Amino acid sequence: MVPMARLYVLVFAAGFASLGVELTAARLLAPFFGTSTLVWANVIGLTLLYLSAGYWLGGRIADRWPTRRHLGAVVLLAATAVAILPFATRPLLTLATEAFASVSAGVLVGSFIAVLLAFAVPITALGAVAPWAIRLSVTTIEEAGRVSGRLYALSTVGSLLGTFVSVLLLVPWLGTRRTLLVLALVLAAAAVPLLPRLALAAPACIALLLLIPESGVKAAPGDHVVWEGESAYQFVQVVDDRNHDRVLRLNEGWATHSVKVGPTGLVGGYWDRLTCLPAAIGKRKAGRLAVLGNAGGTTAVQYARFWPQWQVDGVEIDPTVTAAGYRFLGMGEAHLVVHEADARPWLQATSLRFDGIIVDAYRQPYIPFHLVTQEFFELVRDRLQPDGAVMINVGAPPGHDQALLRIAETMATVFPVVELAHVNDFNTVVTGYRSPATAAAAASGLLAAPDPIASICAAVAAASQPVRPTVDPLTDDHAPIEWLTDTALLAYLQDGAPGAER
């Protein structure tokens, strides 16, 4: 390979790895700190800071040591730093797990900052590549613009490719740790042609690290991990918890997203309340239900037990979660058609009309803004039969229910009757009725629910509180729901209250 071609390959590889490392950093953090906008803002902001520092340092150092060998050594340093990241940060992430379990805000925030700082060395080193390569490539002033444009274009194309390959291929296929090792191997392989033969030891050592078996991404203190995996969307974990329930957890594990249904059909928590929808609208026989956020199929299985003539359409964006539901959580028992799609686009596209819609797509404590707006609830209303109803589960830390109230009050601007019923300290079921007549008869229908959900539905009737519409609804244009949930979670952690199980 001619010298200039080696330099171009190095620039391309640095661009490929820089965005790949940034996105994989977010995946490294997700099982422990979640995927809120606060986490993403820190990852993106600090990455830009590190790259800026690299641009500045690269330009200065290139003037002092304008050689390909020195540039190759810096890229090899970046490759080494990327390779040791998943191993070096493991103790910090373990501290985060323990802090989450004990709701220790100081340790949680401290470990989060420490992990982000660990990315300073490789990202800064990668930022130095482009200006250094320009210094080595430009021989006359007349060609400076053409050469710099070519190199930055190569770097950007590499970043583009690194983005899609990392997120769509490497992380789902190999996992976060091995993705970082592959990125490190790409960097080392690109640096070696600029260095003495002894440098071949670096990619060889990184390749050996790929052979180390993964011992598990995240511990579950007090629980037994049955299975865990990473999809294109999130970290997925199935555990047998301390209550001897088999449950599905996502990312940082703040909330339980599904529970395997046992012999009684009841699982505790908000899922049992969601089985009361047919009684509330007076449709004990055949009906059609859409579950937006099917997860591991808890609600669908319960409907197969208590309302066997109801057909369920479960909408779940993550096929890895669906597979876990069938494999570990008994979802095959449900009378269910699974649609692999995002909830709102699917609802927009479908021509079906439903007797009931359940929205369980809020990944507590992070709520997708496009599923809480006035426009979304108008779409839900339009997909309901005239006597239908929607139930949503909203999770909120105790004493911090601003997001819950904004969502319920926004629903009340669309549905003529909206009621909320607290399930426990963390969960509230909000019901919107399309018809005032159906709402008026709901209490008597709930009180006449069959066993074994009779007492549960009676509790829903007793706990239901009317919700008044707001003059400031959440809209597609302005829905600060992420800010509300982030601030509520931080305030709750600072309170030092116990964590949520369901």
C-alpha positions as CSV (number, residue, x, y, z in Angstrom):
1,M,0.0,0.0,0.0
2,V,1.4,3.4,-1.0
3,P,2.1,5.8,1.9
4,M,-0.7,8.2,1.0
5,A,-3.2,5.4,0.8
6,R,-2.2,4.2,4.3
7,L,-2.9,7.7,5.6
8,Y,-6.3,7.7,4.0
9,V,-7.2,4.3,5.5
10,L,-6.1,5.6,8.9
11,V,-8.3,8.7,8.6
12,F,-11.3,6.6,7.5
13,A,-10.7,4.1,10.4
14,A,-10.5,7.0,12.9
15,G,-13.8,8.4,11.7
16,F,-15.4,4.9,11.8
17,A,-14.2,4.3,15.3
18,S,-15.0,7.7,16.8
19,L,-18.7,7.5,16.2
20,G,-18.8,3.8,16.8
21,V,-17.2,4.4,20.2
22,E,-19.6,7.2,21.1
23,L,-22.7,5.2,20.3
24,T,-21.3,2.1,22.0
25,A,-20.5,4.2,25.1
26,A,-24.2,5.0,25.4
27,R,-24.9,1.2,25.1
28,L,-22.3,0.6,27.8
29,L,-24.1,3.0,30.1
30,A,-27.7,1.9,29.3
31,P,-27.9,-1.2,31.5
32,F,-26.8,0.9,34.5
33,F,-28.0,4.4,34.0
34,G,-30.7,4.2,31.4
35,T,-31.2,5.9,28.1
36,S,-32.7,9.2,29.1
37,T,-32.0,12.5,27.3
38,L,-29.8,13.4,30.3
39,V,-27.6,10.4,29.6
40,W,-27.4,11.1,25.8
41,A,-26.7,14.8,26.4
42,N,-23.7,13.9,28.5
43,V,-22.4,11.3,26.1
44,I,-22.7,13.6,23.1
45,G,-21.6,16.7,24.8
46,L,-18.4,15.1,26.3
47,T,-17.6,13.4,23.0
48,L,-17.7,16.8,21.3
49,L,-15.5,18.2,24.0
50,Y,-13.0,15.4,23.7
51,L,-13.0,15.7,19.9
52,S,-12.4,19.4,20.1
53,A,-9.5,18.9,22.4
54,G,-8.1,16.3,20.0
55,Y,-8.4,18.7,17.0
56,W,-6.5,21.4,19.0
57,L,-3.8,19.0,20.3
58,G,-3.5,17.2,17.0
59,G,-2.8,20.4,15.2
60,R,-0.1,21.5,17.7
61,I,1.6,18.1,18.0
62,A,1.6,17.6,14.2
63,D,3.7,20.7,13.8
64,R,6.2,19.4,16.3
65,W,6.3,15.8,15.1
66,P,5.2,15.7,11.5
67,T,5.8,12.0,10.9
68,R,3.5,9.1,10.0
69,R,5.1,7.0,12.7
70,H,4.1,9.4,15.5
71,L,0.5,9.6,14.1
72,G,0.4,5.8,13.9
73,A,1.5,5.6,17.6
74,V,-1.3,7.9,18.7
75,V,-3.9,5.8,16.9
76,L,-2.4,2.7,18.4
77,L,-2.8,4.4,21.8
78,A,-6.5,5.1,21.0
79,A,-7.0,1.4,20.0
80,T,-5.4,0.2,23.2
81,A,-7.6,2.6,25.3
82,V,-10.7,1.5,23.5
83,A,-9.8,-2.2,24.0
84,I,-9.4,-1.9,27.8
85,L,-12.5,0.3,28.3
86,P,-15.1,-2.5,28.8
87,F,-12.7,-4.2,31.3
88,A,-11.5,-1.0,33.1
89,T,-15.1,0.3,33.5
90,R,-16.5,-2.9,34.9
91,P,-15.7,-2.1,38.6
92,L,-17.3,1.3,38.1
93,L,-20.5,-0.1,36.6
94,T,-20.7,-2.7,39.4
95,L,-20.6,0.2,41.8
96,A,-23.5,1.8,39.8
97,T,-25.5,-1.4,40.2
98,E,-25.0,-1.5,43.9
99,A,-25.8,2.2,44.2
100,F,-29.0,1.8,42.2
101,A,-30.1,-1.1,44.5
102,S,-29.5,1.1,47.6
103,V,-30.6,4.3,45.9
104,S,-27.2,6.0,46.7
105,A,-27.3,9.1,44.5
106,G,-23.7,10.1,45.2
107,V,-22.2,6.8,44.2
108,L,-24.5,6.5,41.2
109,V,-23.6,10.0,39.8
110,G,-19.9,9.5,40.7
111,S,-19.6,6.2,38.8
112,F,-21.5,7.7,35.8
113,I,-19.0,10.6,35.6
114,A,-16.0,8.3,36.0
115,V,-17.2,6.1,33.2
116,L,-17.6,9.1,30.9
117,L,-14.2,10.4,31.8
118,A,-12.7,7.0,30.8
119,F,-13.6,7.8,27.2
120,A,-11.5,11.0,27.2
121,V,-8.2,9.3,26.1
122,P,-9.5,7.4,23.1
123,I,-11.8,10.1,21.7
124,T,-9.3,12.8,22.2
125,A,-6.6,10.8,20.4
126,L,-9.0,10.0,17.5
127,G,-9.8,13.8,17.3
128,A,-6.1,14.4,16.6
129,V,-6.0,12.2,13.5
130,A,-7.6,14.5,10.9
131,P,-5.5,17.7,11.5
132,W,-2.4,15.6,11.9
133,A,-3.1,13.8,8.6
134,I,-3.7,17.2,6.9
135,R,-0.3,18.4,8.1
136,L,1.3,15.3,6.6
137,S,-0.6,15.4,3.3
138,V,-0.3,19.1,2.4
139,T,2.9,19.9,0.5
140,T,1.9,23.2,-1.1
141,I,-0.5,26.0,-0.2
142,E,-2.4,25.6,-3.5
143,E,-3.5,22.1,-2.6
144,A,-4.4,22.7,1.1
145,G,-8.1,23.1,0.5
146,R,-8.5,20.1,-1.8
147,V,-6.5,17.8,0.5
148,S,-8.2,18.9,3.8
149,G,-11.6,18.5,2.1
150,R,-10.8,15.1,0.9
151,L,-9.5,13.9,4.3
152,Y,-12.5,15.4,6.2
153,A,-14.9,13.8,3.7
154,L,-13.1,10.4,4.3
155,S,-13.4,10.9,8.1
156,T,-17.1,11.8,7.8
157,V,-17.9,8.8,5.6
158,G,-16.1,6.6,8.1
159,S,-18.2,8.1,10.9
160,L,-21.4,7.5,9.0
161,L,-20.5,3.9,8.3
162,G,-19.3,3.4,11.9
163,T,-22.7,4.7,13.2
164,F,-24.8,2.2,11.3
165,V,-22.5,-0.8,11.5
166,S,-22.1,-0.4,15.3
167,V,-25.8,0.1,16.1
168,L,-27.4,-2.2,13.5
169,L,-24.9,-5.0,13.3
170,L,-22.1,-5.2,15.9
171,V,-24.0,-4.5,19.1
172,P,-27.0,-6.8,18.4
173,W,-24.7,-9.6,17.1
174,L,-21.7,-9.3,19.3
175,G,-22.7,-7.2,22.3
176,T,-21.2,-4.0,23.7
177,R,-17.9,-5.4,24.9
178,R,-17.0,-7.2,21.7
179,T,-18.1,-4.2,19.7
180,L,-15.6,-2.0,21.4
181,L,-12.9,-4.7,20.8
182,V,-13.8,-4.8,17.1
183,L,-13.5,-1.0,16.9
184,A,-10.1,-1.2,18.7
185,L,-9.0,-3.9,16.2
186,V,-10.0,-1.8,13.2
187,L,-7.9,1.1,14.6
188,A,-4.9,-1.1,15.4
189,A,-5.0,-2.7,12.0
190,A,-5.0,0.8,10.3
191,A,-2.2,2.0,12.5
192,V,0.2,-0.9,12.0
193,P,1.3,-0.1,8.4
194,L,2.7,3.2,9.7
195,L,4.7,1.6,12.5
196,P,7.5,-1.0,12.9
197,R,6.6,-4.6,12.7
198,L,6.7,-4.9,16.4
199,A,3.4,-3.1,16.4
200,L,1.7,-6.2,15.0
201,A,1.5,-7.4,18.6
202,A,-1.2,-4.9,19.3
203,P,-3.9,-6.2,16.9
204,A,-2.9,-9.7,17.8
205,C,-3.5,-9.0,21.6
206,I,-6.8,-7.3,20.8
207,A,-8.0,-10.3,18.7
208,L,-7.1,-12.6,21.7
209,L,-9.3,-10.4,23.9
210,L,-12.3,-11.2,21.6
211,L,-11.9,-14.9,22.6
212,I,-12.5,-14.2,26.3
213,P,-16.1,-15.4,27.1
214,E,-18.6,-12.9,28.3
215,S,-19.4,-13.6,32.0
216,G,-22.6,-11.4,32.0
217,V,-23.2,-7.8,31.4
218,K,-25.0,-6.8,34.6
219,A,-25.4,-8.4,38.0
220,A,-28.9,-8.5,39.6
221,P,-28.3,-8.3,43.4
222,G,-30.6,-10.7,45.2
223,D,-31.9,-12.1,41.9
224,H,-30.9,-14.9,39.6
225,V,-30.1,-13.9,36.0
226,V,-31.8,-16.4,33.6
227,W,-30.8,-14.7,30.4
228,E,-29.6,-11.4,29.1
229,G,-29.0,-9.9,25.7
230,E,-28.6,-6.7,23.7
231,S,-30.8,-5.7,20.9
232,A,-30.7,-2.7,18.5
233,Y,-32.9,-0.9,21.0
234,Q,-31.8,-1.8,24.5
235,F,-30.3,-4.1,27.1
236,V,-32.7,-7.0,27.9
237,Q,-32.6,-9.1,31.1
238,V,-34.8,-11.9,32.4
239,V,-34.4,-12.8,36.1
240,D,-35.9,-14.9,38.8
241,D,-36.4,-12.2,41.5
242,R,-36.3,-12.5,45.2
243,N,-40.1,-13.0,45.2
244,H,-39.6,-16.1,43.0
245,D,-41.2,-14.4,40.1
246,R,-39.7,-14.5,36.6
247,V,-39.6,-11.0,35.3
248,L,-38.4,-8.9,32.4
249,R,-36.2,-5.9,33.0
250,L,-34.8,-3.4,30.4
251,N,-31.7,-1.2,30.6
252,E,-31.1,0.0,34.2
253,G,-33.8,-2.1,35.6
254,W,-35.8,0.7,37.3
255,A,-39.0,-1.0,36.5
256,T,-40.2,-4.6,35.8
257,H,-41.7,-4.7,32.3
258,S,-43.3,-8.1,32.3
259,V,-44.0,-11.0,34.7
260,K,-44.5,-14.6,33.9
261,V,-48.2,-15.4,34.7
262,G,-48.6,-18.2,37.3
263,P,-51.4,-20.6,38.0
264,T,-53.8,-18.0,39.4
265,G,-53.5,-15.7,36.4
266,L,-52.7,-12.8,38.8
267,V,-49.2,-11.3,39.0
268,G,-49.6,-8.3,41.3
269,G,-49.0,-4.7,40.3
270,Y,-50.7,-2.8,37.6
271,W,-51.1,-5.7,35.1
272,D,-54.0,-7.1,37.2
273,R,-55.8,-3.7,37.0
274,L,-55.5,-3.8,33.2
275,T,-57.6,-6.9,33.0
276,C,-60.6,-4.9,34.2
277,L,-61.0,-3.0,30.9
278,P,-63.7,-5.4,29.5
279,A,-65.7,-5.2,32.7
280,A,-65.5,-1.4,32.7
281,I,-66.9,-1.1,29.2
282,G,-69.4,-4.0,29.7
283,K,-68.0,-6.4,27.1
284,R,-67.6,-9.7,28.8
285,K,-67.8,-11.7,25.6
286,A,-65.8,-11.3,22.4
287,G,-63.7,-8.2,22.0
288,R,-60.5,-6.9,20.4
289,L,-57.7,-5.4,22.4
290,A,-54.5,-3.6,21.2
291,V,-51.6,-3.6,23.6
292,L,-49.2,-0.9,22.7
293,G,-46.0,-2.0,24.4
294,N,-46.5,-5.8,24.5
295,A,-43.1,-6.5,26.0
296,G,-43.1,-10.1,27.4
297,G,-46.8,-10.6,27.0
298,T,-48.1,-10.4,30.6
299,T,-51.3,-8.6,29.7
300,A,-51.9,-10.8,26.7
301,V,-51.6,-14.0,28.7
302,Q,-53.9,-12.7,31.4
303,Y,-56.5,-11.9,28.8
304,A,-56.2,-15.5,27.5
305,R,-57.0,-16.6,31.1
306,F,-59.7,-14.2,32.1
307,W,-61.3,-13.1,28.8
308,P,-60.5,-16.0,26.4
309,Q,-62.8,-14.8,23.7
310,W,-60.9,-11.5,23.3
311,Q,-58.3,-11.3,20.5
312,V,-55.2,-9.3,21.4
313,D,-52.9,-7.4,19.0
314,G,-49.6,-6.8,20.7
315,V,-47.4,-4.1,19.4
316,E,-43.7,-4.4,20.3
317,I,-40.9,-2.6,18.6
318,D,-38.1,-4.9,19.9
319,P,-38.0,-8.4,18.4
320,T,-35.5,-9.5,21.1
321,V,-38.1,-8.7,23.8
322,T,-40.7,-10.6,21.9
323,A,-38.4,-13.6,21.6
324,A,-37.7,-13.5,25.3
325,G,-41.4,-13.4,26.0
326,Y,-42.0,-16.6,24.1
327,R,-38.9,-18.3,25.4
328,F,-39.0,-17.4,29.1
329,L,-42.3,-15.8,30.0
330,G,-45.0,-18.1,28.6
331,M,-46.2,-15.8,26.0
332,G,-47.2,-18.7,23.7
333,E,-50.3,-19.2,25.8
334,A,-51.8,-15.9,24.7
335,H,-54.4,-15.4,21.9
336,L,-52.0,-13.0,20.4
337,V,-50.8,-11.5,17.1
338,V,-47.5,-9.6,17.6
339,H,-46.8,-6.6,15.4
340,E,-43.1,-5.6,15.3
341,A,-43.5,-1.8,15.1
342,D,-43.4,1.4,16.9
343,A,-46.7,2.0,18.6
344,R,-47.8,5.3,17.1
345,P,-46.9,4.6,13.5
346,W,-48.6,1.2,13.7
347,L,-51.7,2.7,15.2
348,Q,-51.7,5.4,12.5
349,A,-51.4,2.8,9.7
350,T,-53.9,0.2,10.9
351,S,-57.5,0.1,9.7
352,L,-58.6,-2.0,12.7
353,R,-60.9,-0.6,15.4
354,F,-60.6,-1.9,19.0
355,D,-62.9,-2.3,21.9
356,G,-60.0,-1.5,24.2
357,I,-56.5,-0.1,23.9
358,I,-53.8,-0.5,26.5
359,V,-50.8,1.7,26.4
360,D,-47.9,0.1,28.3
361,A,-45.1,1.5,26.2
362,Y,-43.7,3.8,28.8
363,R,-40.3,2.5,29.8
364,Q,-40.4,3.8,33.3
365,P,-39.1,6.2,34.3
366,Y,-38.5,7.3,30.7
367,I,-41.6,8.1,28.7
368,P,-41.6,8.6,24.9
369,F,-42.9,12.1,24.3
370,H,-44.8,11.1,21.1
371,L,-47.0,8.7,23.2
372,V,-48.3,11.3,25.6
373,T,-49.4,14.2,23.4
374,Q,-52.8,15.5,22.5
375,E,-52.3,14.3,18.9
376,F,-51.5,10.8,20.1
377,F,-54.5,10.5,22.3
378,E,-56.7,11.8,19.4
379,L,-55.3,8.9,17.3
380,V,-56.1,6.5,20.1
381,R,-59.6,7.8,20.4
382,D,-60.2,7.4,16.6
383,R,-59.1,3.8,16.7
384,L,-61.6,2.9,19.4
385,Q,-65.1,1.6,18.9
386,P,-67.8,4.2,20.0
387,D,-68.1,2.4,23.4
388,G,-64.4,1.7,23.8
389,A,-61.8,2.8,26.4
390,V,-58.1,3.2,26.7
391,M,-56.1,2.3,29.8
392,I,-52.5,3.5,30.3
393,N,-50.0,2.6,33.0
394,V,-47.9,5.6,34.2
395,G,-45.0,5.0,36.5
396,A,-43.8,7.9,38.7
397,P,-41.6,8.1,41.8
398,P,-43.6,8.6,45.0
399,G,-44.2,12.3,45.7
400,H,-43.1,13.3,42.2
401,D,-46.3,12.9,40.1
402,Q,-46.0,16.0,37.8
403,A,-45.6,13.9,34.7
404,L,-48.5,11.6,35.6
405,L,-50.8,14.6,36.1
406,R,-49.8,16.3,32.9
407,I,-50.4,13.1,30.9
408,A,-53.8,12.5,32.5
409,E,-54.9,16.1,32.1
410,T,-53.8,16.0,28.4
411,M,-55.9,12.8,27.9
412,A,-58.9,14.7,29.4
413,T,-58.7,17.3,26.6
414,V,-59.5,14.4,24.2
415,F,-61.7,12.0,26.0
416,P,-65.0,13.2,27.6
417,V,-64.3,11.2,30.8
418,V,-60.9,10.4,32.2
419,E,-60.2,8.7,35.6
420,L,-57.1,7.7,37.4
421,A,-56.6,5.0,40.0
422,H,-53.4,4.6,42.0
423,V,-52.1,1.0,42.1
424,N,-49.2,1.5,44.4
425,D,-46.6,4.1,45.2
426,F,-45.1,3.9,41.7
427,N,-47.9,3.0,39.3
428,T,-51.2,4.6,38.3
429,V,-53.7,3.4,35.8
430,V,-55.4,6.1,33.8
431,T,-58.6,5.3,31.9
432,G,-60.1,7.3,29.1
433,Y,-63.7,6.6,27.9
434,R,-64.8,7.5,24.4
435,S,-68.5,7.6,25.5
436,P,-69.8,9.4,28.6
437,A,-72.6,6.7,28.7
438,T,-69.9,3.9,28.9
439,A,-68.1,5.9,31.6
440,A,-71.3,6.3,33.6
441,A,-71.9,2.5,33.6
442,A,-68.2,1.6,34.3
443,A,-68.5,1.5,38.1
444,S,-71.3,-1.0,38.0
445,G,-69.5,-3.1,35.4
446,L,-66.4,-3.1,37.5
447,L,-68.3,-4.2,40.6
448,A,-69.8,-7.1,38.6
449,A,-66.5,-8.4,37.3
450,P,-66.0,-12.2,37.6
451,D,-63.7,-14.0,39.9
452,P,-60.7,-14.0,40.4
453,I,-60.5,-10.4,39.3
454,A,-63.7,-9.2,41.1
455,S,-61.9,-7.7,44.1
456,I,-59.3,-6.1,41.9
457,C,-61.9,-4.4,39.6
458,A,-63.9,-3.3,42.7
459,A,-60.7,-1.7,44.0
460,V,-60.3,0.2,40.7
461,A,-63.9,1.4,40.9
462,A,-63.3,2.6,44.5
463,A,-60.0,4.3,43.8
464,S,-61.0,6.0,40.5
465,Q,-60.7,9.8,40.6
466,P,-62.0,12.1,37.9
467,V,-59.4,14.1,35.9
468,R,-60.0,17.6,34.7
469,P,-58.6,18.8,31.3
470,T,-55.6,21.1,31.3
471,V,-55.4,24.4,29.5
472,D,-51.8,23.6,28.6
473,P,-51.8,20.1,27.1
474,L,-48.7,18.2,26.0
475,T,-48.5,18.4,22.2
476,D,-46.3,17.1,19.4
477,D,-44.8,20.6,19.3
478,H,-44.2,21.0,23.0
479,A,-44.1,18.0,25.3
480,P,-41.4,18.4,28.0
481,I,-42.1,15.0,29.4
482,E,-38.5,13.9,29.5
483,W,-37.5,17.0,31.5
484,L,-40.3,16.2,34.0
485,T,-39.3,12.5,34.4
486,D,-35.6,13.3,34.6
487,T,-36.0,15.9,37.3
488,A,-38.5,13.6,39.2
489,L,-36.0,10.7,39.1
490,L,-33.1,12.8,40.3
491,A,-35.2,14.3,43.1
492,Y,-36.3,10.8,44.1
493,L,-32.7,9.5,44.2
494,Q,-31.7,12.5,46.3
495,D,-34.5,11.6,48.7
496,G,-32.8,8.2,49.2
497,A,-36.1,6.4,49.0
498,P,-36.3,2.6,48.2
499,G,-36.3,1.5,44.6
500,A,-39.2,0.3,42.6
501,E,-39.9,-3.3,41.9
502,R,-42.9,-3.0,39.7
